Amino acid sequence: MKANRIKNIVRKTSLLLNFSIGFLLAACGSGTNLASSSSSLEATSQMSGMAVIYFSCTNATKGIADKIAEKLSCPEIRIIPKEAYASDDLNYNDNSCRANREQNDPAARPAIENAIDFSAYQTIFLGYPIWWGTLPKIIYTLCDNYDFSNRTLVPFCTSGSSGIESSVTALKTLEQAAGVLPGKRFASSSTQIEVDSWITSLSL
């Protein structure tokens, strides 16, 4: 009788230990899954970030790009032409200058020197000066060589007087699988307050 009672106690103790071990293993497994889920969420968060990509010859557009990056605390990527533009290349009064030749040539695609890596970013602020009322041809090169599909493009430009509308229309044609916002034209003298106000109005 006493022996049977001891056996029952041992059996119950064994069952309790097995249950406890199983519970701990399940908890550990759950922790691993949570860690995995956390990594996935972190990766998704990184993919939904913002970046500024811009082309600037005279640094007017760079000044606006810097202000956008300052407001958003996001990285900037400058588009560097393989052949730099000298001041004579931008002499619009000379019909034979490089910029005039490129803008008048539908096939012109000025080469880009640096790699443009925006793989981690969902929203791209894309900046450029207005040349002949529209996009500089190096932006065509960018769109030919990089895929902005399923991303949001937020154009911004600098110009003396021309608006941004024609360049946005061209950008929508080049990037039909991207969401292209109306964008904003800035003067080179635009302040941080003006840039901040525009970004806030976007509700991104």
C-alpha positions in Angstrom: 0.0 0.0 0.0 2.8 2.4 1.0 4.7 1.4 -2.2 1.7 2.2 -4.4 1.4 5.6 -2.7 5.1 6.4 -3.4 4.6 5.3 -7.1 1.7 7.7 -7.4 3.7 10.6 -6.0 6.6 9.9 -8.3 4.2 9.6 -11.3 2.5 13.0 -10.5 5.9 14.6 -9.9 7.1 13.4 -13.3 3.9 14.7 -15.0 4.3 18.1 -13.4 8.0 18.3 -14.5 7.1 17.3 -18.1 4.3 19.9 -18.1 6.7 22.6 -16.8 9.4 21.8 -19.4 6.9 21.8 -22.2 5.6 25.2 -21.0 9.1 26.7 -20.9 9.9 25.3 -24.4 6.7 26.8 -25.8 7.5 30.1 -24.2 11.0 30.1 -25.7 9.6 29.2 -29.1 7.1 32.1 -28.8 10.0 34.4 -27.9 11.8 33.3 -31.0 8.8 34.0 -33.1 8.4 37.4 -31.5 12.0 38.3 -32.2 11.5 37.2 -35.8 8.3 39.3 -36.1 10.2 42.2 -34.6 12.9 41.9 -37.3 10.3 41.8 -40.0 8.6 44.9 -38.6 12.0 46.7 -38.4 12.7 45.8 -42.0 9.3 47.0 -43.1 9.9 50.3 -41.1 13.2 50.8 -42.9 11.6 50.3 -46.3 9.0 53.0 -45.5 11.6 55.6 -44.8 12.3 58.8 -46.7 15.3 60.0 -48.7 16.3 63.1 -50.8 17.7 62.5 -54.3 18.8 65.6 -56.2 20.7 67.0 -59.1 22.3 70.4 -58.7 24.9 72.3 -60.8 25.0 75.7 -59.1 24.0 74.4 -55.7 20.6 76.2 -55.7 18.8 72.9 -55.7 21.3 71.5 -53.2 20.3 74.3 -50.8 16.6 73.2 -50.9 17.6 69.5 -50.6 19.6 70.3 -47.5 16.6 72.0 -45.9 14.3 69.0 -46.7 16.8 66.6 -45.2 17.2 68.8 -42.2 13.4 68.8 -41.6 13.0 65.1 -42.2 16.3 64.0 -40.6 16.8 61.8 -43.7 19.7 61.0 -46.0 20.6 62.9 -49.1 21.9 61.4 -52.3 23.4 63.7 -54.9 23.2 62.8 -58.6 26.7 63.4 -59.9 27.1 63.7 -63.7 30.0 61.7 -65.1 31.0 64.8 -67.0 30.6 67.8 -64.8 28.8 70.9 -66.1 31.1 73.9 -66.4 29.6 77.4 -66.4 29.9 77.6 -70.2 27.8 74.4 -70.5 25.0 76.3 -68.8 25.2 79.5 -70.9 21.6 79.4 -72.1 22.2 82.4 -74.5 24.6 80.2 -76.5 22.5 77.8 -78.6 25.5 75.5 -79.0 26.1 75.1 -75.2 26.0 71.6 -73.8 22.8 72.1 -71.8 21.0 73.5 -74.9 22.2 70.6 -77.0 21.0 68.0 -74.4 17.6 69.6 -73.9 17.0 69.8 -77.6 17.9 66.1 -78.1 15.2 63.7 -77.2 17.7 60.9 -77.0 20.2 62.7 -74.7 21.0 60.8 -71.5 23.9 62.3 -69.7 25.8 59.6 -67.7 25.6 59.4 -64.0 28.9 58.9 -62.2 27.7 57.5 -58.8 25.4 54.6 -57.8 22.0 55.8 -56.5 20.9 53.3 -53.8 17.4 54.1 -52.5 16.4 50.5 -51.9 15.5 51.1 -48.2 13.2 54.1 -48.9 9.6 54.2 -49.8 9.2 58.0 -50.3 11.7 59.8 -52.4 12.0 63.6 -52.6 13.4 64.2 -56.1 15.0 67.6 -56.7 16.3 69.3 -59.9 16.7 72.7 -61.5 14.2 73.5 -64.3 15.9 73.6 -67.7 13.9 74.8 -70.6 10.7 74.6 -68.6 11.1 70.9 -67.7 13.4 68.2 -66.4 17.1 68.2 -67.0 18.0 65.2 -69.2 20.0 63.6 -66.5 16.8 62.9 -64.6 15.7 60.9 -67.7 19.0 58.9 -67.2 18.0 58.3 -63.6 14.6 57.1 -64.5 15.9 54.9 -67.3 18.4 53.2 -65.0 16.5 52.9 -61.7 13.1 51.5 -60.9 10.9 53.7 -58.8 7.8 51.4 -59.1 5.4 51.4 -56.1 7.3 54.3 -54.5 6.1 57.8 -53.8 8.0 60.5 -55.6 7.8 64.0 -54.3 9.3 66.4 -56.9 10.8 69.7 -56.0 12.7 72.2 -58.2 14.4 75.5 -58.3 14.0 78.0 -61.1 14.1 81.7 -61.8 10.5 81.8 -63.0 9.3 78.6 -64.6 6.8 76.4 -62.7 7.2 72.8 -61.8 4.1 71.5 -63.7 5.7 70.5 -67.0 8.5 68.6 -65.2 6.0 66.7 -63.1 4.0 65.7 -66.2 7.3 64.4 -67.7 8.1 62.6 -64.5 4.7 60.9 -64.5 5.3 59.7 -68.0 8.8 58.3 -67.1 7.6 56.7 -63.9 4.1 55.4 -64.5 4.3 52.8 -61.8 5.2 55.3 -59.1 3.0 57.7 -57.2 4.1 61.2 -58.3 2.9 64.1 -56.2 2.3 67.6 -57.6 5.6 68.9 -56.2 6.8 72.3 -55.3 8.9 75.0 -57.0 11.3 77.0 -54.8 13.4 80.0 -55.4 17.1 79.6 -54.4 16.5 82.1 -51.6 13.6 80.0 -50.0 13.9 79.7 -46.3 13.8 76.7 -44.0 10.5 77.9 -42.7 9.0 77.8 -46.3 10.4 74.3 -46.9 9.1 73.1 -43.5 5.7 74.5 -44.2 5.5 72.7 -47.5 6.6 69.3 -46.0 4.1 69.7 -43.2 1.3 70.3 -45.8 2.1 67.0 -47.5 0.9 64.8 -44.6 3.3 62.0 -45.5 
